């Protein structure tokens, strides 16, 4: 694994609202598995390959977030975003950790596990799948409009974040320099955008619409602040 010491990071939040629309395509719910990875990390290819396997599981929403903190060691990851590094730092700070590393997987916003250890990841997935969901999430799409309906029973005790994620399903990269020089690596479910749709109080039912464009899959995530536990998630491929 590759490790890096971290410092505190703040995440910006904003609120949004919308109206309900009729839609045709229904999203599929699943356990969110976030892989923090880098093209410049020699320990990451096994985890990247495992995420490709998880991406085929209909009960899992597998997401690859490429971080930028290994770019300096010889190869710049062209999928990396500083905001993904900030998200990983926020997960670490939430549990009082002073380090981040690659490859790391966060399962359900709760369990922090080594991304190249399938047994550990699968145990975390099974734990998440046994959780009784207080939030029911329904996501549909018609053209460039996404319709999101969420209800909580019982009502939530604190506001949560509504998030919209887009990703590219597959890409191959010829690594020319750095720790993985000479390899052609395949990546799945490469996150291109992770945006806040605002906060939901979790008391009254939520009806929200969001504009989306292009053919890339869409994921909607309801997550406790922190970032914390993922209370519900659904994707449209």
N, C-alpha and C positions, 0 to 999 in steps of 0.2 A: 504494500500500500504506500501511497505518497501522502505525507502529512504536511500541514502548514499551520503555524500559529496564527490566531485571529484577534481582531479587536472588535469592539461593539459597532453595530450598524443599525440605523433606524430605517423603517419602512414607511413610505407615505401611503395614506389611505384617502379615499374620497367616496362620496355617496352618489347613487344613481337610482332612477326609478323608471318604470315603463308600464305598458298596457298589454293585456293578453291578446294574442292573435291565434287563428286557426292554423295548424301546420300538419304536414304529412309524414315526415320522417321522425321516428321515435328513437331517442338515445337509449343506450344500454348501460346499466349501472355496473359498478365493479370496484374492486380494491385498487387504490392508487399506489403504485410503486414508482418512486422517483429515484433515478440513478444519477448521481453526481459523478461526472466522468470528464476525461480530457484526451484529446488526440496525442498529447505530449506525455502521457503517463504510461510507462511500460507495464504497470500492473493492471491496466484497465481493459485490454482486449478480451480477457475471459469474461469479465462482467458485461461488456458490450454484447458479446455473443449470447450470454445468458438472457440479457434483456430482449434480444431478438426472439428468443424462445418464449419469454413471458408475453411478448406482444401478440402471440398467437393464441393465448389463453383467453377465452371469451369472458371469464370472470375477473380479469385483471386489466387495469388501465395502466400500461407501462409507459413511462415518460423519461426521456434522456435529457438531462440538463447539463450542458457542457460549460465548465467553469474556465476562467481565464488565468488563474494564478500559477499555472505551469507554463504559460507561453514563453517565459523568459529563458527556459532551459534548452531552446533550440528549434522549437516548432510552434507556430501560432495556430491555434485551433480556430478555424473559420466559423465554427458553430457556436463558439463561446460567447457568453454575455455576462457583463459585470453584475447584472441584476440576479443572475443565477448563483453567482458566488455570494452575493448578499443574502439570498434566500438560505443557502447552506449555513452561512454564519449565524443567521437568525435561529435556525433549528438548534445549532450548537449552544448558543447563548441561553436558549430557553431551558436547557438542562444543566447549565452551569459549566459547560465544557470550554476549554481554551484552545482546542484544535479542531481543524477540519481535515479531511483526507479524501483521496480518490483511490479506488472506487468505493463510494458509499451509497447504500440504498436506504431511503426512508419509506417505511410501509405504513400506509394509513395516516400519515402525519404524526405517527406515534413512535414506532420502533425504528431505531438506528442500527443498521447492520452492515457488515462487510459485503459489498456488492458482488464479490466473486465467490461467495459461500452459499450455494443454492439451498443447502439444508437449512441454514439459518434464516434465509429469506422466506422459504416455504413455510417454516413454522410461524413466522410473523404474519404471512398472508392468511394462514388458517386461523390465527388468533383474531385477525381483523374480520374475517368472514363470520366468526361466531358472535360478534358484537351485535346487540339488538339496536337497530337504527331508530332514533327518535325523529329523524328528518326524512320525509318522503320527497324525492326530487323527480320531476318530470321535465324533460327537455325535448323539444321538437323544432324542426326547421322547415321553412318554406322559402325557397329562393335565398335571398340575402338577409332574411329575418330569422332570428333565433328566439323561441318562446320558452321562458323558464318559469315553472311553477314549483313552489316549495312550501311545505307545511311541516310543523313540528308538533308532535304529540308524545309526551307533554310539552308545553312551551319551553323554550330554551331559557336558561338563567342569565345569559349574557349575549350581546350581539355577536354575529359571526360575519366572516368575509365571504362574499360571492365572487368567484374568480372564473375567468374565461381563458382557456389555454388552446393554442393552435400548435400543430406539429407536422413535420414531414415524415411520412411513413418509412422511407428507406433512402440511404445514400451510401456510396462507396468513395473512399478517400485514399489517394496514393500519398503516403507519408514519406517525404523526401529527406527530412532532417530530424534531429532529436532522438529521444529514447526508442521510438518505433520506426526509425528510418528504414526504408526498403520494404515496408509492409503495405499491402492494400487492405484497408480495414472497412468492414461493413457496419453501418450504424442504423438502428431502427428508432422510430418514434422520436425524432430529434425536435425538441421544443424550439419554436421560433418566436413565440410571444406568450407571455403570462401576465394578464392584466386584471386589475380589480374592477369589478362591476359595482362596488360599494358595499355597505354594510346592511345586514338584515337583522331586525331585532329578535326574530325567532318566536315572537308572540302571535302576531297575526299572519295569515297566509300571504305569501309573496307572489305577485305576478310581475314579471320583468321581461322586456324585450331588448335584444341587442342586435346590432348590425354586424353581419359577417359576410365575407366575400371569399372567392376562390374555392378550390377543391380540397384543401388540406382539412384533415379531421378536426373536430371541435370537441373540447372537454369542458364541462362545467363542474366546478368544485365548491362545496360548502365547507368552510374550514374555520375552526376556532382561532382566535387571535393568538399570535405568538411568533411564527405560525405553530398551531397546535393540532389537535386531532381533526382528521377529515371526517365530517359527519355524514356526508353524502357526495357522490360523484357519478357523472354519467357522460358517455361519449357518443358522438356521431361520427362514423368513419366515412 
